[in-house]
Amino acid sequence: MPERRKGGRVTPKAGSRPGARPSAPDTRGRYTPPIPREERVSPTWVPVLMFILLGLGVVTIVFNYLNLLPGDADNKYLLLGLVFITAGFITATNFH
């Protein structure tokens, strides 16, 4: 009966062979400093503009369905409302 090993590694470590390369760069030892707080704070106009654009979009779409805008219910007003909402979402992605 063959003798059993107690503990230890059966396969060689990665890179222990001559000429072997690690598969991914080792970044465990690198330190990434946090972003300073003054660089992360958005100006106050960013969230204000975001809520104004989102609100205008919703109001435009609702007013269109209630026939409170000039002319009958029109797809142009729906498109305008969606443009306002999209601009609000784009502004929201710039908020820190």
C-alpha positions as CSV (number, residue, x, y, z in Angstrom):
1,M,0.0,0.0,0.0
2,P,1.5,3.4,-1.0
3,E,2.3,5.8,1.8
4,R,-0.1,8.7,2.3
5,R,1.1,12.3,2.6
6,K,-0.1,14.3,5.6
7,G,-0.9,17.9,4.5
8,G,1.0,19.9,2.0
9,R,0.3,21.0,-1.5
10,V,-0.2,18.4,-4.2
11,T,-0.1,20.7,-7.2
12,P,2.6,23.3,-7.7
13,K,1.8,27.0,-7.0
14,A,1.1,29.2,-9.9
15,G,4.3,30.8,-11.1
16,S,6.5,28.3,-9.4
17,R,7.5,26.9,-12.8
18,P,10.2,28.8,-14.6
19,G,8.7,31.1,-17.2
20,A,5.1,30.8,-15.8
21,R,3.0,34.0,-15.7
22,P,0.2,34.8,-13.3
23,S,-3.2,35.0,-15.1
24,A,-4.3,38.3,-13.6
25,P,-2.3,41.2,-12.2
26,D,-2.0,41.2,-8.4
27,T,-3.6,44.4,-7.1
28,R,-4.0,43.5,-3.5
29,G,-1.1,45.6,-2.4
30,R,-2.2,48.8,-4.1
31,Y,-3.9,51.6,-2.2
32,T,-6.5,53.8,-3.9
33,P,-7.1,56.9,-1.8
34,P,-10.7,58.0,-1.4
35,I,-12.0,60.9,-3.5
36,P,-11.9,64.2,-1.6
37,R,-15.3,65.3,-0.4
38,E,-15.1,68.7,-2.1
39,E,-14.8,67.0,-5.4
40,R,-17.8,64.7,-4.9
41,V,-20.3,67.3,-3.9
42,S,-22.6,68.6,-6.7
43,P,-23.6,72.2,-6.9
44,T,-27.1,72.8,-5.5
45,W,-28.5,73.6,-9.0
46,V,-28.0,70.0,-10.1
47,P,-30.7,68.3,-8.0
48,V,-33.0,71.4,-8.4
49,L,-32.7,71.1,-12.2
50,M,-33.2,67.3,-12.0
51,F,-36.5,67.6,-10.1
52,I,-37.7,70.5,-12.3
53,L,-37.1,68.5,-15.4
54,L,-38.8,65.4,-14.1
55,G,-41.7,67.4,-12.8
56,L,-42.1,69.3,-16.1
57,G,-42.2,65.9,-17.9
58,V,-44.8,64.4,-15.7
59,V,-47.0,67.6,-15.8
60,T,-46.7,67.8,-19.5
61,I,-47.8,64.2,-20.0
62,V,-50.7,64.5,-17.5
63,F,-51.9,67.8,-18.9
64,N,-51.8,66.3,-22.4
65,Y,-54.2,63.5,-21.4
66,L,-56.5,66.0,-19.5
67,N,-56.6,68.2,-22.7
68,L,-55.3,71.2,-20.7
69,L,-52.7,72.1,-23.3
70,P,-53.5,74.1,-26.5
71,G,-55.0,71.9,-29.1
72,D,-56.2,68.3,-28.7
73,A,-54.1,65.5,-27.1
74,D,-51.1,65.4,-29.4
75,N,-48.1,63.1,-29.6
76,K,-45.8,66.1,-29.7
77,Y,-46.7,66.9,-26.1
78,L,-46.0,63.3,-25.1
79,L,-42.7,63.4,-26.8
80,L,-41.9,66.7,-25.1
81,G,-42.8,65.2,-21.8
82,L,-40.5,62.2,-22.4
83,V,-37.7,64.5,-23.4
84,F,-38.0,66.4,-20.1
85,I,-38.0,63.2,-18.2
86,T,-35.0,61.9,-20.1
87,A,-33.2,65.1,-19.4
88,G,-34.0,64.7,-15.7
89,F,-32.5,61.2,-15.7
90,I,-29.4,62.4,-17.5
91,T,-29.1,65.2,-14.9
92,A,-29.6,62.6,-12.1
93,T,-26.6,60.6,-13.4
94,N,-24.4,63.7,-12.8
95,F,-25.5,64.1,-9.2
96,H,-23.0,63.2,-6.5
